[in-house]
């Protein structure tokens, strides 16, 4: 098994549960391909008192048949009868666990949402199993794992029945940051520099499974073609599989992310409703589910007294898919090698680098030396009225500090130290003035730059208060 990269906080949480002197109910969730099963396998060294994996798309009869087969393999000397329902299945599991000699009995249910088929009563029987058997013991460590984050949240974490207040540990597995991606790639024989890893991240994000498919003997662009654009590539059908595996009625979720892909600054809920026809509590749940799975992010506009929330697409693979894959009918299996140096790709990289920076807000704060300070992150837009001759302006990241200082962050992707030209300097001055006037701020507003290689010394560099580089993002 490969070495586990990162996940130190999650490992500590699992160890705390294993070392306790009571029975523990752990829910482990996160988007598909994020490494949930690998985390448990690494922690437990693939040794469990009982381990069952739900089968995708199978009915209750099949699920119970598979469960019986697995249970039979753990106790070959006892004939397990045919299981007709989950009450009987859990009763047989309890009987087996009572005979186990391990001091702490680790029970691992993987892909649990797939087990909960229609009219199966799986959740209510799990509640009964916990309340009437496990609760009376102090030796069970039960790990419930699933990619369908919405199911895990609604059926387990927010359970109002027998599992209410029974969950002892909630572990949400997030995508890797740049530092963890770099550690993984270096440990697997890649010699990519920080700039190349940034380019990788802008396409695939911090999803460990995607990294596991890369070949170190290929360049990044060759890997992209092999995985995405080549017929039969490992990720050529990933988009459909990803959303359909996570969400029931996936077409509704796909419609929302497809809309959000058209405007990088995002949409309000009202705008999403007008474009999709979804509304009320149904739309709220769709947006919450997408945000739980790290596909979208919600944020407020600086100075917006109504606190109107904007929703923005932030999943890198989805952004790349809508930009270069969905409508690509060229059948060119070397598409990325033939197009990655186009001007349009440079423009896309510029926008996507901003998303990388927003994902690494904590690293930016650390680079600014304000990790321990209370801050509020938002965006800001100036939209002139019809009679106003001034041009619109936008800042994608505004960091407002408790000490009344405000950072207007400029995020620029460049393969060399970035040059602030005279024309750009004038735009920066105008944008800063508009921000201060529009928000009634008279002092404490500074310009901060985030670029891979920093700023090139020049006439206008002195206007910048602080400059961060890729090194800070990889911190």
N, C-alpha and C positions, 0 to 999 in steps of 0.2 A: 504494500500500500504506500502511496506517496506520502511525503511529510505534510503535515497540516501547516498551512500558512496563516498567521494571524489568529484571530478568534480567541484571544487570551481571556477576554471578559466572559465569553460564553463557556469556555472550558472551566473557568473558576466557578461559574454558576452550576454547572453539572457536577463538579467535584463537591461543592457545598451540599448538593442534594444527596450524593452518594455517601457522604460522611456523616449525614445527620442520623438521628436516632428515632426517626418517625417515618411513616410512609410518605412518599412524595409524588405529586402529580405535576409533571412538567409538560408544558405545551411549547413546541418548537415550530415556528412557522416563518415563512418568507417566500418570495417569488420562486418560480421554477428555475432550476439550474444553478441555484445559489450556494449549494453545498451543505444542505441540512443533513442528509443521510451520511455524507462523508464525515461531518463533524461528530455524529454519534458513533459511527464505526471507529473513528480514530480514538475517541475517548474510551470506548468499551473494548478496544482491540478485537472487535467482531465477536465478542463473547457475551451472550445474554442468557438469562433464564428462559426467556421466550421472545421470539421475534417474528412478527407477521407483517406482510406488505399487502395492502389492498390492491385489487386488480381493477384497472381502468375499464369502465364500460360493461362490467359483468353484473348480472343480477344477483339477488340474495342467495339463490340456490348455489350458484357458482362460488360466491364469496365464502359461504359456509363449507362447501366441499374443499376449497383450498385451505381454509382454516383447520379443518379436520386433518388434512394431510400433514400440515406443519406440526400440529399438536402431536400427531402420531409419531412423527420423527423424533420428538423430544422424549417420548415415553414408549419406546418400541415394545416393551414387555406387557403393555396393557392395551387391550383392544378398545379403540375409541369408536363409539357407535355413530351412526349417521346423525348429523346435526340438522334439526328442522328449523331452529330459530336461534337468535342471538342469546336468549336467556339460557338455553341449554349449552351454547358454546361457552359462555362465561362461567357457567357452573362447572363444566369440564376443565376449563383453564384453572379455576380456583382449586379443584381437586388435585390437579397436577402440581401447582405451585406449593400446596401444603406438603408435598413429598420432597420438594427441592431442598438440598442441603446447604445452599449458599446462604451466608449470613444476610447479605443484601441481595434481593432478587430483582434484577433489571428486566422489565417487560417493555418491549419496544414495538409500538404499532406505527408503521410507516405508511404514508399516503392514506391516512385515516379518512379524509373526505370521500375517497373512492369506495370505502366500505359502506358508507351510509347511503345505500340505494333506496329507491322509493318504497315506502311502506315497510321498511326493514325493522323499524324500532331499534336500530342500533344504538342511537344516543341514549334513549331512555333505559335500555338494558345496561349500557355502560354506567349510567348514573346509579342504577340498582346494584351493580357489581361493586362499585366504589363505596356506596353508602352502607351496604349490608355485609360486605366482606373485607375489603381493603381497609376501610376506616377502623376496623377493629384490630388491625395489625400494625406493626412498626417496622416491617422489613421489606416493603415493596417500593421500588422506584419505577414508576410508570411514565414512560416517555411517549407522548402523542405528537406525531409529526405530520405535516401536510403542506403542500404547495398552495392549495386553494385557501388563501389567507382569509377570505371573507367567511368561509365555512368555519375555519378555526376560531375566528373572532366571535361569530354569532352563536355557534353551537357549543363552544367550550368556554372561551374567555368570558362571554356575557351570559353564560348559562344561568337560568333562573330556577332550575330544578335541583336534582340531586348533586350536581357539581358546583352549585353556587357557593362561592368562597372556599372551594376545596383545592383550587389550583395554587400550588406553592411556588412555582417558578414559571415565568413567562419569558421566553427567549425569542427575540425577533432577529433573524439573520439578515443583515443588510449587504448590499454589494460591496466589493472591495474598493478601497481608496487607491490612489496612484501608488502609494508606498508599498501596499500589499501586492499590487500587480507587479511592481518591479521586483520584489522579493521572489515572487513565484517564477517570473520569467528567468531571472538570473539563476535560480536553483534548478531550472530545467534546460540549461544550456543555451539560452538566448544571449546575444551580445548587443542587444538594442540599447541605444542611449535614451536619455530622458525625452528627447524630442520625438523619437520614434514611438516610445511608449505612450506619449500624449496622443499621437496620431492613432495608435491602436485604441486607446480609451475612447476617442471620439466616435469610433465605429461600434465597438463592442461593449463599452462600459466596463464595470467591475464585476462581471459575472464569471466566476471561476470555471464553470463548465466550458465556456467559449475559449478560455485560455488553454484548457486541456486539449483542445482540438488543434492547436497551432503546431507547426513543424519548425524546429529551430534551423533546419537547413534551407528553409525558404525565407525570402524577404517578406516584409509586411504586406506589400501589394500582391505578391504571389499567394500568400496565405488567404487574403481576402477573396481572390479569384477562386482558389481551390475550395473554400468553404461556402461561398455565397453564389458566385456567378457560374461556376462549373456545373453542368448538368449532373444531378445526383449528389451535389455537394452536401456535406453534413448539415449545413444551415440554410440550404436552398429553400426549404419549406418551413423554416423555424417560426416565421411570423404566425401562420395559421395554427401550428401546433401549440405555440406559446399561449395564445389567448384562449383557444378552445380547451386547453388543459386546465386553465385557471378559473375560467368563468362559465357559468351557465348563461345561455343566450349571449354568447360571445360577440355576436354581430352588433349588439348595442354598444359594447365597450369599444369595438373597433371603429364604429362610426364616430364616437367621441374623440378618440386619439387621432383619427384621420383629420377631423376638423381642427384639432389643436395643432397639428403639424403644419397648418397653412399660415399660422401667425405666431412668430417666436415669442412675442411679448405676452401672448395668452388671451383668453376670453373670460368674460364674467359669466356667472351662472345664467343670467338673463340672456346673454348672447348665445350661449350654448343651447339653451332651450329654444330660442327662436330658430336656430339653424337645424336642430335635430328633431324638434317636436317633443322631446322628453321634458317632463316638468315635475314640480312638487317633490314629494318624498322619494319617488322613484329615481329622479335625476340625482338627488342628494346622495342616495345609496350608491349609484353608479360611480359618482365622483369619489366618494369615500373609499370604495373598493379599489379603484385605480390608484388612489394615493397610497393606500396601505401596501400595495404591491410595487411601489416606487416607479410607477409609470408616469405619473403626473405629480406636480407640486402646486400647492396653493400659497399665495402670498398677497400682501397688501401694498397699496401705493403709498409712498411717503406723502404725508400731509393730507391724505384723503380723509376728511372728517367722517364720511359715511362708512369708512373701513370696508369698502367694497372689495371683495376677494376676487383675485384673478387666478385662473388655472392655466398652467403651462405644461406642455409635454416635455418630459425630462429623461425618458428612457433612450439611451443612445442608439441601441439597435433599432428601435422603432423609428427614430428620427432618420437614421440612415436608410432604412427600408423604404419609407415614403419618398425620400429624396432620390434614391438611385436604383431601387429594386422593383418596386410595385409596377411602375409603368415602363420598365425597360424590356422592350421586345426585340432587342438586337440579336439575341442568342449568341452574343460574343462571350466565350468562356474566358477570355482575358480582358474583360471590360475594364477592370480597375487599372490594370497595367497600361491600357491605352488611354485612360482618361484622368488618372489621378493628378496630373500636372496641369489640367485645364484651369482657366481663370475661374470658372464657376465652382470648382472644387476649393480653390483658395478662399472664395467668398464663403462657402459652406463651412470650411474649417474655422474661419473667423467667428462666425455665429456660434458654432459648436464649442469652441474653446471657452466662450463665455459661460456655456452650460457646465463645462468642466470646472471652471472657477467657482460657480455657484454651488456645485456639489461639494467643493472643498472650502466652504466658508470657515470652518473651524481652523483649517491650516492657514488661511489668509489672516484670521485674527491672531493666530500664533505668530505669524511673520511680522505683524504690526506691533506685537508686544502687548496685546490687549486681551489675551485669553481669559484672564481672571476678572475682566471688567464686564458689567452688564451692558449689553448692546442690543440693538434692534435692527434687523436687516429688512430692507424693502427695495422697491424700485421706484422710479419717478418718471413721469411723462408730462411734457408741456404741449398741449394741443391748442394752437391759437384760435381765437374766435374768427368768424368770417371777415370782419372788418379789420382784424389785426394783420399787419403786413409782416410780422416776424415769422420766422420759420419754426416748425416744431422741434422739440428736443427730447432726448430720452437718456436715462442712466439706468442700466440694468441692475446695478448693485449699489445701494446706499447703506452705509453702516453708520448708524447714529449711536454715539457713545454716551454713557452716563455722565461723563464730564463735559457734556455739551459740544464736543467736537464731532463733526460729521465728515466721513470719507465719501467722496464721489469716486467710485472705482471705474477705471477704464481698463478693459481686458482685451489685449491685442495679441493675436497669434502671428508670430514671425519667426523665420529661420535664422535671423540675425538680430543683433541689438536694434531695438525699434527707434526710429528717428521721428521726432516731433517736428513737422514742417511748420513754416510760418502760417499757412492756411489752417492747418489743424490746430495750432496754438490759438488762433483767433476764434475758432469754433469752441474750443474748451473754455475760453474766457467768457464768451457769450452764454454758453450753457451754464456755467457757474453763476453768472449774474442772474439769469432767468430763474435758476433754482432758488437763489437767496431772496430775490424779489417776490417770487410766487409763494414762498413759504414763510415770509416775514423773518428771515434769518439775517442778522447783520454781521456776524463774525463766526469764526471757528469752522468754516467750510474749507476742506483741503482736497487736492487731487491726489489720487493713489493709482498707480499703474501696476498691472499684473501682466507680465510678458515672459515667454520662455527664457530669453537671454538678456533681459533688462533693457535699459534705455541707453542709446548712444549719446555721448556727451555732445551738446550743441547749444545754440543760442537760447533755446526755449526749455532746456532741461530743468532749470532752476524753478520753474513754475510748479513742478511736481513735488509734493510733500514727501511721499514715500513710494518706493519702487520695489516690487516683489518679482521673483523669478520662478522658473520651474522648480528650483531647489526648495523653495518655500512650499509649493504645492505638494511635493513629495515628502514633506516632513512627517 
